[in-house]
Amino acid sequence: MSLTALRSNVLAGLTSSFALVPECIAFALVAQVNPLMGLYGAFIICTLTALFGGRPAMISGAAGSMAVVIVALVVQHGVEYLLATVVLGGVIMVLFGLLRLGKLVRMVPHPVMLGFVNGLAIIIAMAQLDHFKLPDGHWLSGQPLAVMLGLVALTMAVVYVLPRFTKALPGALVAIVGVSLVVALTGLPTRTLADMATIAGGLPTFHWPSVPLNLATLKIIAPYATLMAMVGLLETLLTFNLTDELTETRGQPNRECVALGAANVVSGLFGGMGGCAMIGQTVINLSSGGRGRLSGVVSGIMILLFILFLSPWIERIPLAALAGVMFVVAQQTFAWGSLRVLGKVPLNDAVVVVAVTVITVLTDLATAVLCGILIAALAFAWQHSRDMRSEADDSVPGRKVYTPHGTLFFASTTHFQALFDPQHDPDSVVVDCRYLHVVDHSAVAALEGLAARYEKFGKGFVLTHLSPRCERLLTRAGLAAKIGVN
């Protein structure tokens, strides 16, 4: 690694670490656990995934999507059950990667990716609004609000303007340090990181979760662990895809799943929260010049240094500076191009983009992505079902040859059968299947039903030019022996 790349990765990791701290604290508070659990989780997960994961430059930590999942568990059963859940969730992630299921992310359509990115951008921006509230929940007003808005605007201005003059230092890092110095030197009254929580602590220590090792415990934690693992894997793999696009490189999704799962296991055994890839911090890292594993390692190690030695300084960082940086991240994350193409793409794709965005904001990422995939799949099935057509040749007396074109599956079977006329067709019917793709059991049943209709009228029915795959499918279903296959 060149000296320039080394410097860029170190500075990028430092910048993303500043952005990790308030997010992890906030997510820990959402989960109703000690903020240090969020920071320990961030340190462990960020460092291990950076070292051993399949996607350099991606930043992972204690994520809000996973924090929301386990709130009920913490309230009902306590922190020890949470730690056990994190360990079990990590094991599930490891198995997911070992079974090489990471490639399933390829099944996520591009409109769903756009909706995912836009939804998370909105969530990132909305999360910063909490910094404009007092501890009692009331909104800032008067001078405190004016100071907050001014510092946020100053931070955003530095992030946007500085790169036009120099790219030697990340704009976000300069903005955070600069605004912190302005507040310290002028004594401006504004909320700082210390107003959220204290981050001073010691090294994380090994702690086996104090829960009974029996079936009753498994019944309690298994549903939460499964949901946590699925949400974490989903957000990680989607962020993985985004990082591939931004860096124009290809990572190893299965390796990332294994590393993320192992990191969660270690986090749970050392008193940390569960976590996954964090799109906001990843965007900060990438925009600050982070491209290698070193940036993620630096980010994770800095979190530990903040806890052990630097908390008096870190707690002085104004929340306005961190909020300003995250507002910029939200703006850069949002796929603005998707708004311009909404009227140009097929209606079903536009619906998917909007639906996933809205559902992500109103519910959670997993629900939104699953709904988006379902909508896209149904639209795809409907479109392909309408593409079924057939040519007919009855030039030979007493014989008629059908040549259907299309994919025969559950959604197209009705249209397929409507192409034939068993009652009025001649005594011999041949179906030339060279352009027909038979893909599921509904297709097999449709062919069997069609053959039965011709048999009812005492007419011959033969399938020809089946592809080897289609012929194997019919043979396995026992249909090849019932009807003629040439």
C-alpha positions in Angstrom: 0.0 0.0 0.0 1.4 3.4 -1.0 1.9 6.2 1.6 -1.0 8.1 0.0 -3.4 5.2 0.2 -2.2 4.5 3.8 -3.0 8.1 4.8 -6.4 8.0 3.1 -7.5 4.8 4.8 -6.3 6.0 8.2 -8.1 9.3 7.9 -11.2 7.7 6.5 -11.3 5.2 9.4 -10.9 8.0 11.9 -13.7 10.0 10.3 -16.1 7.0 10.2 -15.3 6.2 13.9 -16.6 9.7 14.9 -19.9 8.9 13.1 -20.1 5.5 14.7 -20.1 6.7 18.3 -23.4 8.6 18.4 -25.2 6.0 16.3 -24.1 3.1 18.5 -25.0 5.0 21.6 -28.5 5.9 20.2 -29.1 2.3 19.1 -28.1 1.0 22.5 -30.6 3.4 24.1 -33.2 2.2 21.7 -32.5 -1.4 22.8 -32.6 -0.2 26.4 -29.1 -1.4 27.3 -26.0 0.2 28.5 -24.5 2.5 25.8 -21.1 0.8 26.4 -22.7 -2.4 25.0 -23.2 -0.6 21.7 -19.7 0.7 21.6 -18.1 -2.7 22.5 -20.2 -4.3 19.8 -19.1 -1.6 17.3 -15.4 -2.1 18.2 -15.5 -5.9 17.9 -17.8 -6.2 14.9 -16.1 -3.4 12.9 -12.6 -4.7 13.6 -13.3 -8.3 12.9 -15.3 -7.8 9.7 -12.7 -5.4 8.4 -9.9 -8.0 9.0 -11.7 -11.1 7.8 -14.7 -10.1 5.8 -15.3 -10.3 2.1 -15.8 -6.6 1.4 -13.0 -4.2 2.3 -14.0 -0.6 3.1 -17.4 -1.6 4.4 -18.1 -0.4 8.0 -20.1 -2.6 10.4 -21.3 -1.9 13.9 -24.2 -2.0 16.3 -27.0 -1.2 13.9 -30.5 0.3 14.6 -32.3 -2.3 12.5 -31.1 -5.0 14.8 -31.6 -3.0 18.0 -35.3 -2.6 17.2 -35.7 -6.4 16.9 -34.5 -7.2 20.4 -36.2 -4.4 22.5 -39.0 -6.7 23.6 -36.5 -9.5 24.5 -34.6 -7.1 26.8 -37.7 -5.8 28.4 -39.2 -9.2 29.1 -36.0 -11.3 29.9 -33.1 -9.0 30.5 -29.6 -8.3 29.1 -28.2 -11.9 29.6 -30.8 -13.3 27.2 -29.8 -10.6 24.7 -26.2 -11.7 24.8 -27.3 -15.3 24.3 -29.4 -14.2 21.4 -26.5 -12.3 19.8 -24.3 -15.4 20.0 -27.0 -17.7 18.5 -27.7 -15.1 15.8 -24.1 -15.0 14.9 -24.0 -18.8 14.6 -27.0 -18.6 12.2 -25.1 -16.0 10.1 -22.0 -18.2 10.0 -24.1 -21.2 8.8 -25.7 -18.9 6.2 -22.3 -18.1 4.8 -21.0 -21.6 5.0 -24.0 -22.8 3.0 -23.0 -20.2 0.4 -26.4 -18.5 0.5 -24.9 -15.0 0.2 -25.4 -15.3 -3.6 -29.2 -15.0 -2.9 -28.7 -11.3 -2.8 -28.6 -11.5 -6.6 -32.3 -12.2 -6.4 -32.9 -8.6 -5.1 -34.1 -6.5 -8.1 -32.5 -3.1 -8.8 -35.7 -1.2 -8.0 -35.7 -2.8 -4.5 -32.0 -1.7 -4.1 -33.0 1.9 -5.0 -35.9 1.8 -2.5 -33.6 0.4 0.2 -31.1 3.1 -0.4 -33.7 5.9 -0.4 -35.5 4.5 2.6 -32.3 4.3 4.7 -31.3 7.8 3.6 -34.5 9.2 4.9 -34.1 7.2 8.2 -30.6 8.6 8.6 -31.8 12.1 8.2 -34.8 11.6 10.5 -32.6 10.1 13.2 -30.7 13.4 13.4 -33.8 15.3 14.4 -33.5 13.8 17.8 -30.4 16.0 18.4 -32.8 19.0 18.1 -34.7 17.8 21.2 -34.0 18.4 24.9 -33.6 15.4 27.3 -37.3 15.8 28.3 -38.4 15.4 24.7 -39.3 19.0 23.9 -37.9 20.7 20.8 -35.1 23.2 21.1 -36.2 26.8 20.6 -34.8 30.4 20.7 -31.1 30.8 21.0 -30.2 27.1 21.5 -32.1 26.2 18.3 -30.4 29.0 16.4 -26.9 27.9 17.6 -27.7 24.3 16.7 -28.9 25.2 13.2 -25.9 27.5 12.7 -23.4 24.8 13.6 -25.2 22.2 11.5 -25.1 24.6 8.5 -21.4 25.3 9.2 -20.6 21.6 9.3 -22.4 20.9 6.1 -20.8 23.8 4.4 -17.3 22.6 5.3 -18.1 19.1 4.1 -19.4 20.4 0.7 -16.9 23.2 0.1 -13.5 21.8 1.4 -13.1 19.1 -1.4 -13.2 21.9 -4.0 -10.0 23.3 -2.6 -8.2 20.1 -1.3 -8.8 16.4 -1.0 -5.8 15.9 1.3 -8.1 15.7 4.3 -11.7 14.3 4.5 -14.2 17.1 4.6 -16.2 15.3 7.3 -13.2 15.0 9.6 -12.2 18.6 9.2 -15.8 19.7 9.8 -16.1 17.7 13.0 -12.8 18.9 14.4 -13.3 22.4 13.2 -16.7 22.9 14.6 -15.6 21.3 17.9 -12.8 23.8 18.2 -15.2 26.7 17.4 -17.5 25.6 20.2 -14.6 25.1 22.6 -12.9 28.4 21.9 -16.1 30.6 21.8 -17.9 28.8 24.6 -21.1 28.5 22.5 -23.8 26.8 24.6 -24.8 23.7 22.6 -25.4 20.0 23.3 -22.4 17.6 23.1 -21.9 13.9 22.9 -21.7 13.9 26.7 -25.4 14.8 26.8 -26.3 11.5 25.3 -24.1 9.3 27.5 -20.7 8.8 29.0 -18.5 6.6 26.9 -15.6 6.0 29.4 -15.0 2.4 30.2 -12.5 -0.5 30.3 -11.6 -3.3 28.1 -14.5 -5.7 27.2 -14.1 -8.9 29.2 -15.2 -12.4 28.4 -18.7 -13.2 29.9 -20.7 -16.3 29.1 -24.4 -15.4 29.1 -25.9 -16.3 32.4 -28.9 -18.2 31.1 -30.1 -21.7 31.6 -28.7 -24.0 28.9 -32.0 -25.8 28.2 -34.8 -26.1 25.6 -36.9 -23.4 27.4 -34.1 -20.8 26.8 -33.7 -21.9 23.2 -37.5 -21.4 22.7 -37.1 -17.8 24.0 -34.1 -16.7 22.1 -34.4 -18.7 18.8 -37.1 -16.5 17.2 -35.2 -13.3 18.1 -31.9 -14.7 17.0 -33.3 -15.8 13.6 -34.9 -12.5 13.0 -31.8 -10.6 14.1 -29.7 -12.8 11.8 -31.9 -12.3 8.8 -32.2 -8.5 9.3 -28.5 -8.2 9.8 -27.6 -10.4 6.8 -30.1 -8.5 4.6 -28.8 -5.1 5.5 -25.2 -6.3 5.1 -25.7 -7.9 1.7 -27.6 -4.9 0.3 -24.9 -2.5 1.6 -22.4 -5.0 0.2 -23.9 -4.6 -3.3 -23.9 -0.8 -2.9 -20.2 -0.8 -1.9 -19.4 -3.0 -5.0 -21.1 -0.4 -7.2 -19.5 2.6 -5.6 -16.0 1.1 -5.7 -16.4 -0.7 -9.0 -15.0 -3.9 -7.4 -16.4 -7.2 -6.4 -16.4 -8.7 -2.9 -17.1 -12.1 -1.5 -20.6 -12.2 0.0 -20.3 -15.6 1.6 -17.0 -14.7 3.3 -18.6 -11.5 4.6 -21.6 -13.5 6.1 -19.2 -15.9 7.9 -17.1 -13.0 9.2 -20.1 -11.1 10.3 -21.5 -14.1 12.1 -18.2 -14.8 13.9 -17.9 -11.2 14.9 -21.4 -11.3 16.4 -20.6 -14.4 18.4 -17.5 -12.7 19.8 -19.4 -9.6 20.5 -22.1 -11.5 22.5 -19.4 -13.3 24.5 -17.7 -10.0 25.4 -20.8 -8.1 26.4 -21.5 -6.3 23.1 -24.6 -5.8 21.0 -25.2 -7.5 17.7 -24.5 -5.6 14.6 -24.2 -5.6 10.8 -23.1 -3.3 8.0 -24.0 0.3 8.4 -24.7 2.2 5.2 -24.2 5.7 6.6 -20.8 5.0 8.0 -19.8 3.0 4.9 -20.7 6.0 2.7 -18.6 8.3 5.0 -15.7 5.9 4.8 -15.9 5.6 1.0 -16.3 9.4 0.5 -13.4 10.0 2.8 -11.1 7.8 0.7 -11.3 4.5 2.5 -10.9 1.6 0.1 -9.0 -1.1 2.1 -9.3 -3.2 5.2 -7.2 -0.7 7.1 -9.9 1.9 7.2 -12.3 -0.5 8.9 -9.7 -1.7 11.3 -8.8 1.9 12.2 -12.4 2.8 12.7 -12.9 -0.2 15.1 -9.7 0.4 17.1 -10.5 4.1 17.5 -13.8 3.2 19.1 -11.8 1.2 21.7 -9.4 4.1 22.2 -12.4 6.5 22.7 -13.7 4.2 25.5 -10.3 3.7 27.2 -8.5 7.0 26.9 -10.1 9.7 24.8 -13.6 9.9 26.3 -13.0 13.3 27.9 -12.2 14.7 24.4 -14.7 12.8 22.4 -17.6 13.7 24.7 -17.0 17.4 23.9 -17.9 16.9 20.2 -21.0 19.0 19.5 -24.0 16.9 18.4 -24.5 19.6 15.7 -21.3 18.6 14.0 -22.2 14.9 13.9 -25.8 15.7 12.8 -24.4 17.9 10.0 -22.2 15.2 8.7 -25.0 12.6 8.8 -27.3 15.0 6.9 -24.7 15.2 4.2 -24.5 11.4 4.3 -28.2 11.1 3.9 -28.1 13.5 0.9 -25.3 11.5 -0.7 -26.9 8.1 0.0 -30.3 9.0 -1.5 -30.5 7.9 -5.1 -31.7 11.1 -6.6 -31.5 9.7 -10.1 -34.3 7.3 -9.1 -36.7 10.3 -9.0 -35.9 11.3 -12.6 -36.5 7.8 -14.0 -39.7 7.1 -12.2 -41.7 8.2 -15.2 -39.5 6.4 -17.7 -39.3 2.9 -16.2 -42.2 0.3 -16.2 -45.0 1.2 -13.8 -44.3 -1.9 -11.7 -40.7 -0.9 -11.2 -41.7 2.6 -10.1 -44.2 1.1 -7.7 -41.4 -1.1 -6.2 -39.1 1.8 -5.7 -41.7 3.9 -3.9 -43.2 1.0 -1.9 -39.8 -0.1 -0.6 -38.8 3.4 0.3 -42.1 4.1 2.2 -42.2 0.7 3.9 -38.5 1.0 5.0 -39.3 4.3 6.7 -42.6 3.2 8.3 -41.7 -0.3 9.4 -38.3 -2.0 9.0 -35.9 -3.0 6.3 -36.6 -6.7 6.2 -40.4 -6.1 5.7 -39.7 -3.5 3.0 -37.3 -5.7 1.0 -39.5 -8.7 1.2 -42.5 -6.7 0.1 -40.4 -5.2 -2.8 -39.2 -8.6 -3.9 -42.8 -10.0 -3.7 -44.2 -7.1 -5.8 -41.4 -7.5 -8.4 -41.9 -11.2 -8.6 -45.6 -10.9 -9.1 -45.1 -8.3 -11.8 -42.6 -10.5 -13.5 -44.9 -13.5 -13.3 -47.8 -11.6 -14.7 -45.7 -10.2 -17.6 -44.4 -13.6 -18.5 -47.8 -15.2 -18.3 -49.0 -12.8 -21.0 -46.2 -13.6 -23.3 -47.5 -17.1 -24.0 -48.5 -17.6 -27.6 -48.6 -20.4 -30.2 -48.4 -21.1 -33.9 -50.6 -23.8 -35.5 -49.9 -25.8 -38.7 -52.8 -28.0 -40.0 -51.5 -28.3 -43.6 -51.3 -32.1 -43.2 -54.8 -33.7 -43.3 -55.8 -35.3 -39.9 -52.8 -33.8 -38.1 -52.2 -30.5 -36.4 -48.9 -29.2 -35.0 -48.9 -26.5 -32.3 -45.7 -24.6 -31.7 -46.1 -22.7 -28.4 -43.6 -20.0 -27.4 -43.0 -18.9 -23.8 -42.6 -20.1 -20.3 -45.1 -22.5 -18.9 -45.4 -22.0 -15.1 -48.1 -21.4 -12.6 -49.2 -18.0 -13.9 -49.4 -19.0 -17.6 -51.2 -22.4 -17.4 -54.7 -21.0 -18.0 -53.5 -19.0 -21.0 -51.6 -22.0 -22.3 -54.6 -24.3 -22.2 -56.7 -21.7 -24.0 -54.4 -22.0 -27.0 -55.7 -25.5 -27.8 -59.1 -26.8 -29.0 -59.4 -30.5 -28.2 -63.0 -30.7 -29.4 -62.4 -29.5 -32.9 -58.8 -30.4 -33.5 -58.0 -33.4 -35.8 -57.3 -36.9 -34.5 -53.6 -36.4 -34.2 -52.1 -33.4 -32.3 -48.4 -32.7 -31.9 -47.0 -30.1 -29.6 -43.6 -28.9 -30.8 -41.9 -27.8 -27.5 -38.7 -26.4 -28.9 -39.7 -22.9 -27.8 -41.6 -23.9 -24.7 -39.9 -23.8 -21.2 -41.6 -26.1 -18.7 -40.5 -24.9 -15.2 -42.7 -26.1 -12.3 -45.3 -28.6 -11.1 -48.2 -26.4 -12.3 -46.8 -26.7 -15.8 -46.6 -30.5 -15.6 -50.2 -30.5 -14.3 -51.3 -28.3 -17.2 -49.7 -30.7 -19.8 -51.3 -33.7 -18.0 -54.7 -32.0 -18.0 -54.4 -31.1 -21.7 -53.5 -34.6 -22.6 -56.5 -35.9 -20.6 -58.8 -33.5 -22.6 -57.5 -34.9 -25.9 -57.8 -38.4 -24.6 -61.4 -37.7 -23.6 -62.2 -37.0 -27.3 -60.2 -40.1 -28.4 -57.4 -38.1 -30.1 -53.7 -38.6 -30.1 -51.5 -36.2 -28.2 -47.7 -36.1 -28.6 -44.9 -33.8 -27.3 -41.8 -33.3 -29.4 -38.5 -31.5 -29.2 -38.5 -31.2 -25.5 -35.3 -29.9 -24.0 -33.3 -32.4 -21.9 -34.3 -30.4 -18.7 -38.0 -30.4 -19.6 -37.9 -34.1 -20.5 -36.3 -34.9 -17.1 -38.9 -32.9 -15.3 -41.8 -34.8 -17.1 -40.1 -38.1 -16.6 -39.6 -37.5 -12.8 -43.3 -36.6 -12.6 -44.3 -39.8 -14.4 -45.9 -37.9 -17.2 -43.6 -39.0 -20.0 -44.9 -42.6 -19.6 -48.5 -41.4 -19.8 -48.3 -39.3 -23.0 -46.2 -39.5 -26.1 -42.8 -37.8 -25.9 -40.6 -37.8 -29.0 
